[in-house]
Amino acid sequence: MGRYIDEILQPGEKVLYSTNAHWMFYLPAIGAWIVVLVLLILSRMVTVDGLVMLCLAAAAVVAVAALYWTGTAWFHRWTTETDVTNFRIVHKTGFITRRTFEMSLDKVESVDVNQSVLGRILNYGDVTIRGVGEGIETIKNIAAPLAFRSHITAR
């Protein structure tokens, strides 16, 4: 499966900038894998058989949840594309049910970036694009939102 933007490029159109959903989508999975590791280490340190089994069972349950969160985060990142071409902005999410947003660069009125403190540290945030006669579209949790804004506003 190729990239969505490569399938829809018009003659003379070229991709100027591409970004994706930020890796922070993996944070719940990373936290769960750390809990699994702690429970496994704890099961080796405990001498009571009942507690060992309890730690191993809890580690197994949390590992299943961590595996699920890892898979969903990977799938979300894999099926999300955000690109700026020399003519337009294109944002695509989804695999079976696809949602796309496209706006001509000529129609962009303003581009706002919202970042939390953690977003500034890890370089992710929300970008709100206001278009003249096109409405408002917010792209959530993208990587490098300031660079994305710069490629939209620089002409």
Secondary structure, DSSP 8 states (H G I E B T S, - for coil): ---HHHHH--TT--EEEEE-B-GGGGHHHHHHHHHHHHHHHHHHH---HHHHHHHHHHHHHHHHHHHHHHHHHHHHHHT-EEEEESSEEEEEE-SSS-EEEEEEGGGEEEEEEE--HHHHHHTEEEEEEEETTTEEEEEEEEESHHHHHHHHH--
